[in-house]
Every structure is written in structure tokens, then in C-alpha cells.
Amino acid sequence: MGRVNYLLDTNAIIDYLGGRLPENGMLFLDEVVNNVPQISFVTHIELLSFKSTEKHESILKDFINDSVVHYIHASITEKTVDIRKTYAIKVPDAIIAATAIHHNLTLVTRNIKDFDKIPDLKLLNPHLI
């Protein structure tokens, strides 16, 4: 069986880096991060937009530099518009969902309720592992 790939949502990264996940969630994300984490450009922006200390910002920049960052292109734009029109979710969440679907990635997030109405989207809550 092939390895499952994951797209990490902003909240999952913050919870992981802050050590706020249960033990199984931390172990799971340790493995994901060790196999090169994947994030959306939206998550990249959100992570660097938080007001933080220089030390925390350095940690976030290192995390981003170690990640595959998925940028938007025509296919993801089309899927984002479709998701936004169909499910009326926020644009950043629609972009993240479209990115995960386009790249066949499971979205790791604690905000399952923000995404659970999108049938093609695979979800995983690291707090419930």
C-alpha cells in the first residue's frame, strides 16, 4: 500500500510546534514532518502573519523552508471557485481544500467542521488520533 500524503492546515502546525497535541497526534505529525511536510501558500502566509517573537518567527520560517509549499494555479483556482460557490466557506479554506483535493492529499486540521461538507476532501484531526 502506498504512503498517504498530507496537507497541513495552519492550526495543526501551530498545535504541533506548540506541543498542544495529544501524544498520538504529536507522534503522527513527527512522522509527517520527518517525511517533508506539505502546506498551501495560504498556510505559509497565515503562519508568518501571526504576531510572534523573533525566536518563534524563526521556527516558523524554518518549518516553511523545510516544507513543500503548494501555490495556486488554474486547476486549483477552478476547484476553489466551485467549492466556494457550492459550500459557502471562506476563500482561504476553499483554497486549502482545493489544494488538498487537486494533489490527492489528506488535510490535517482540527477544524473538521470547516471542511466536512466537501465530499471529495479527506480529513484527519490530529487531536483525535
C-alpha positions, 0 to 999 in steps of 0.5 A, spaced: 500 500 500 502 506 498 504 512 503 498 517 504 500 524 503 498 530 507 496 537 507 497 541 513 492 546 515 495 552 519 492 550 526 495 543 526 502 546 525 501 551 530 498 545 535 504 541 533 510 546 534 506 548 540 506 541 543 498 542 544 497 535 541 495 529 544 501 524 544 498 520 538 497 526 534 504 529 536 507 522 534 503 522 527 505 529 525 513 527 527 512 522 522 509 527 517 514 532 518 520 527 518 517 525 511 517 533 508 511 536 510 506 539 505 502 546 506 498 551 501 501 558 500 495 560 504 498 556 510 505 559 509 502 566 509 497 565 515 503 562 519 508 568 518 502 573 519 501 571 526 504 576 531 510 572 534 517 573 537 523 573 533 525 566 536 518 563 534 518 567 527 524 563 526 521 556 527 516 558 523 520 560 517 524 554 518 518 549 518 516 553 511 523 552 508 523 545 510 516 544 507 513 543 500 509 549 499 503 548 494 501 555 490 495 556 486 494 555 479 488 554 474 486 547 476 486 549 483 483 556 482 477 552 478 476 547 484 476 553 489 471 557 485 466 551 485 467 549 492 466 556 494 460 557 490 457 550 492 459 550 500 459 557 502 466 557 506 471 562 506 476 563 500 482 561 504 479 554 506 476 553 499 483 554 497 486 549 502 481 544 500 482 545 493 489 544 494 488 538 498 483 535 493 487 537 486 494 533 489 490 527 492 492 529 499 489 528 506 488 535 510 490 535 517 486 540 521 482 540 527 477 544 524 473 538 521 467 542 521 470 547 516 471 542 511 466 536 512 461 538 507 466 537 501 465 530 499 471 529 495 476 532 501 479 527 506 480 529 513 484 527 519 484 531 526 490 530 529 487 531 536 483 525 535 488 520 533 
